[in-house]
């Protein structure tokens, strides 16, 4: 389907982990491969880059140069890997000698170089293709994509516009015209939206609808633009049309909830998630989204418990509902119950950083020589395997604290707080470590920051009790 070309721009426009996750939940309801890629990409998200872009780009944007053309010959790939680009080009030219009906061999070579990690060689090859094929839009589109990935919006816009002009000069029956037009319109719309030029973005995406009206990514971008333009009714109408006759109604409601959540309106986000749960009573995604919002944004364990129970009933063997149930038990101080839930999950998914962090923290809190020793071993391995995970750092610090290794605990927890200052439990852990080390004032500061924060806080009750003992303002959550 030619709209596989648009998936890259959709993923690059996603701005946060939570947005990736909501897209993944939508993908589950829509049955869309490319949308589910966004959820997988969320796992590999790192700050400083578009949330889903890095892992998703190599998965999706290959379709931009190969969507309806022949597969790359194996011999060309081997030639690239052996350092012989000239040989690879000759192989590609033999396979695609009629360049009027397919992408220029140089463009395909550039794509191949990029997928093999040779980005500079890929760029130089595209520059050569622009010179040798001045009337072919594909090299310009590929250069525009490169600029877009690097967030050079002005450069991307110029290349997309020039490509669009060349596409308009192609014959209406040119074999590649529709594919290239989709590519150009998606790029132009994404650049305009990134610049806040909502009218221009809307025009590009509406033109895309004339090529395939039901494409979900186009509808989603138009919905986002309408919402940003203070027109939620139009946004919802677009979302309802994402995949007529195939999507469960909850996909549109969940997307509206996410739009409101990103806008900071948690009350309306919760209302839309309740609508989603009513529209799709047999779907686990709305229940999980409600539980996550109530825990992460409101720290409302009592309200979340109902939705956690509903999710577990719908999918009793799924990992996510069980993790929420363990988190709820841990928050209530039911450490044995939390451990019982987490143990089999950890066996099933030993490389899950958050799951391992939960289990290590619970083991450390339960205490006892064997449990704290195992907690430290598990947390150390998890932190080593996931050095960028703030949750892994915090669990390692907490386990070190439980085993009396104060210096190690302080290092790990300082790193965790620096990596994610919104983690209230990590600040609580650090306050404990600092207090034990005789740094009472620093401990009070961290405890006050934890108490004054927003969102999930497993140790809220203990923190409030301790805060009152220290004469701190403990809040009234």
N, C-alpha and C positions, 0 to 999 in steps of 0.2 A: 504494500500500500504506500502510495507516495507520501502520505502524511507521516511516515516514520521519519522523514526529513525534519519535521517540526519538533520532534521530541527533545532534541538537544536544547533548543531555545526555551522550551517549557521547563526543563530541568535546571538550566542556568538561571532562570528567573526566580527559582525557589530561594528564599532568603534565610531560612532557619531550619533547625532540626525538627521542630514541632511541625513546620509546614511540610517537610519531607514525609513525616509520619502520617499526617492527615492525607497527603496525596497517596500514600501507600494504602491507607484504609479505603480511600475512594477507589483505588485500583482493585482492591479485593472485591468491592461491590460491582465495579464496572467490568471486571474481567479483562482489563487492558494490560498487555505485556509491558508497553513502554511506561505506563504509569507505575506499575509495580517496580520497575527499575528504580524509580525515585525513592521508594522505601528502602530498597537494598542499599542505595547510595547513601542514605542517611547514616547507616552504620559507620561509614568511612569518613563522615564529615569532620572537617577540622576548621578552626577559625582562620580568618584571613582570606578565604576563598568562598565563592558561591557554594551554598550548602551542599548541593547535590552534584555540582559540576564535575569535580575531579574524577570520581569513579564512574560517573554516568557518561561523560563525554566519549571515552574510548569505547563504551558499549553501544552508544546510540549514533553518534555522528558519523560513524563509518558508513551508515546508510546514505549519507549525503553524497558520497562519491560512488556508491555502489548499489543504490536502491533498486535499479532495474537493469543493471549491467551484469556481465558475466563475472564469475568469481575470479579472484586474482590467481594466476597460475602459480602452482607450488614452486616451480623453478625460479620465478621472479623473486619470491620471498627468500629462497635459499641464496640467490645472488646478492640480495641486499644484506643478508646476514654475513655473507663472506666479504662484504665491502666492495662489491662490484656493481655500482649503480648503473654504469653504462650497459652492462650485460642485462640487467633487469629491465632497462628501458627498451632494449631491442626485443626482449621476450614480449613485453607488453605491446609493442608496436606490431609484432607478428600476430598477436591474438586479436588486436583491435586496429586493423589496418584501415578500416573505413571510419575515419574520425568524424564524419558528418553525422553518423548515427549513434555515436557513443562519446563518452568523455575523452578528451585528448589523453594520449598515453602519458604525457608529462604530468597531467593532473593526477592520474591514477598512481604514477610513481611517487608524487608528493604525498599522497594519502598513505601509500605503503611505507614511505620513510617515516612519516609521523607515527603510524601505529607501531613501528619498530623502535620508537624512541629517539629518532634523529630529527628533532624539531627544526634546527637551523638549516639542515640540508633540505628539509621539506619546504621551508619558506623560500629558499633560494631557487628551488625547482619551480615553485609557483611563479616567482618573478620572471623566470625564463619563459614559462608558459604564456604569461601575459604578453611578452614581446613576440613570441612566435605565433600566437593565436589571438591577435588583437580584437577580433570580432566574436570570440567565444566567451560567454559569461562565466564559465565554471571556475576558472582560476581566480577571477575576481571574487566570486562567492567564497571560495576557500580562504582567500586572504582576508576577506571580511570576517569569516568565522574566527580566524586567528586573532584578529584585532579584538573581536568580541570577547573571546576567552580571556584576553589580557586586559579587558575592561577599557580599551582605547576606543571609546564610543564614537568620537568624531571620525577616526580612520575607518571604523567599521561602517558607519553611515555612508561615507563617500563611496566605498567599494560596493556596498549593497545597491546604492542608487545607480552607479554606473552599470552594474550587472543588470539591473532592472531595465535600463535603457537598451542594452544589447538584447535582452530577451524580447522586448517589444519589437525589435527589428527582425527577429526570427520569423519564419513563416508560421502561420497558425497551426499547420499540421506537422511541424518539426517534432520528431520523436521525443526529444528531451524537454520540450517547452514547458509542459505542465510541471514536471519534476523541478525544473530550475525556477519556475515562477513561485512555486510553493516555498522553495528555499529562500528566495529573495524577499518575499512578503513576510515570512516568519522572522527573518533577520531585521527587516525594517521596523516591523511592529515591536519587536523586543527592544531594539535600541531606543525607539521613541518612548516606550513605556519606562525604560530605565532612566530616561532623561526627564520624566514627568510630563511629556508631551502627549497627553491622554487622547486628544482628538486625532492626532496623527496615528497613534497606535491603534485606535479604534478603526480607523479607515483601512489600515493594512489587514487587520484581523477580519474585518467584515468582508474584505475582498477574498480572503482565504475561504470564508464560508461559501462563496459562490463556487468553489472547486469541490468542496465536500461539506455539506451543511452540518453533519452530525459529528464531526471530529471533536473529541472531548477536550483536547488541549486548547484548541482555538476557542471553544466555548468558555473554558476555564479562564483564559486570559481576558476575554471580553467581560466575563463576570467580575474579575478583579478590577478592571478599568471602570466598569459601571459603579462598583462599590466605592472605589476611590473618588468617583464623581458624585457621591452622595445619592446614589440611585439604587438602593438595595432591591427594589422590586424588579428592575431590569436585570440585576445581577442574578437573582434567583431564577428568573425566566431563562437566562442562558444556561444556568446549571441544570435546570430541568431538561434541557435539550441535549445534554452531553452525549447521551446514547439512548435515544428513544426506543422503548420496547425491550431493552436489554438490561439497563441498570436498575437496581432496586431504588426505590424513591429516596432511601436514606443517603445516597451519595450526594445529592444536591443539598440536603439539610446539613450534612456534616461539613460540606464545603462552606456553607454560609456560616456555620459555627466558627470555623477556622478564620474566616475573614473578620468576624467580629472579635475573635480572640486577639488577632494580630493588631486590631485597632484599639485594643485595651478595654473593650466593652464586655466584661466577663458575664454580666447578667444576661445579655442577649445571646452570647455564645452558649451559655448553659440552656437557655430556652430552646435554641435550635437543636442542640444535642438531644434534648428531651423529645422534640418533634421527630428526630431521626430514629430514636428508640421506638417511638410509637409507629412510625412508618415501616420499620423493618424489625418486628419483634423477635425474629429468629436470627438476627445478625448480631455477632459478638462485638463488632467494631464500635457501634454507638455506645454500648455499655462500657467498654474499655476507655473510650474517649471521655465519657462522663466521669469515670473514676479518676482518670488522669487529671482532668481539669480540677476536680474537687480536691484532690490531694496536692497537686503541684501549685495551683494558683490560690487555693483557699485554705489548704491544710485542714479540710473538713472530713475527718476520718469517718464520723458517724454517717454522713450523707453518702460518702464514697462506698461504704460497706455494702449497701443495697445493690449497687451496680457491679461491684466485685463478685458478689454472690450470684447475680444473674449471669455474668460472663462465665463463671465456673460451671454453672448449670448448663449453659449452651455448649461450651467446649471444655469438658472437664479435664482433658489431657493436654490442652494447649499451655504453653509456657507462660504467656503474658498474664492470663487471669491468675495463675498460681503465684506468680511473682507479686502481683498486687495483694493477693491474700496473705502472703508471707509478710509483706510490708505492713499490712494492717495489723497482723498479729504482733509484730515487732513493736509497732507504735503503741499497742495496748500493754506492752510489757510481757506478752506471752511468748517468751523466748523459745521454750521447748516446742511449741506449736510452729513457730516460724522455722526453726531448725528442721523439723520433720517435713515441712513442705519443700524447703530449699535443697535438702540433701539429694533427693532423686533428680531434681532439676539440674543440679551441678554435675551429676553423672552423665545426664543426657546432653548437656551443653557446657563442657569443661572450659571452652574458650570464650565464654560470655563474660566480659569484664564486669558489668554491673551485677550480674547474678553472683559471681565469685566474690565480689565486694560485699554484697549483702550477707552471704553465708559466713565469710570471715569475720565480719563485724558482730554478727549474732553469736558465733562461737566465742569470740573474745568477751562478749558481755555475759554469757552464761558462766564463764569462769571454769576453774578447775585446771589442773596441770595439763592433762591430755588435750582438752579443748583449746586452751590458749596456745599451746605449742602448735597444734594443727592450724589454728587461726593464723598464726604468724607465718607458717610455711606456705599456706594457701595464699595469703595476702602478698607475701614476697614474690611468689611465682606470678601472681596476677599483675602486680606492678611492673615486673620485669617484662612480661609479655605485652602489656599495654601501657607503655611509659607516658603516653599523652592523656591517659584517663584520670580525671580528677577523682572519680569515685574509687578507683584502684589505689591512688595515693592516700586518700582519706582512710580507707580500710586498713592499709598497711600501717599508717600512723596509729590508728586505734588499737590494732593488734600489738604493736610495739609497746604502747602504753600499758596494755593489759599484762605484758610480760616484764614490765619494769625497765624497758629500754627507752628512757626519757629523751635522750639526745636524738636517737633515730626517730622517735615519734614526733618530736618537734620539727625535724627537717621535713619529714613526709607531709605533715599537716600544714606547715607553712607553704609548701609547694602546692598542696591541694587548694588552699584558700586563694593563692595567687592565680591558679588555673581557673577556678570557679568561685568567685566571691559571693555568689548567691546561695551556695550550699550551707544551709544553716547548721546542719549536723557537723560538718567539718569544722566550722567555727566553734561549736560547742566542744568538740573533741580537743581542739587547740587550746581553748580556755582551760580545760581540765589539765592538760599537760603543763601549761604555763603556771597554773596555780600550784601544782605539785613541785615545780622548779623554783618556787619562791617569787615568781613574778606576778604578784597579786594585781597590780594596776593593769598590766597588759592582759591578764586573764579577764578582768572586769570589762575591758574594752571589747574583747572578742565575744564574751557572753552577751553584752548589751547589743552588739551587732547581730548576733544570732536571734535574740529576742525581738529586735526591731525589724527583722527582715520579713519577707513575704514568701509564701509557698510552703512546700512540704518540710516538715520538721518532726522527725521521728521522736526526738528527745524533748519535745516541748514541755511536757509535764515536769520532768526532772530539772530542765533549765529554769523554769519558773520558780520552782521550789528553791533552787540554789540562788537564783537572782534575788529573791526576797530575803534570803539569809544575808546576802551581800548589800542589801539596801538599794537594789536596782529597780528601775521601772520595768515591770514584767509584761505589760500589755494585757489585753483582754480577749485574745482569740478564743 
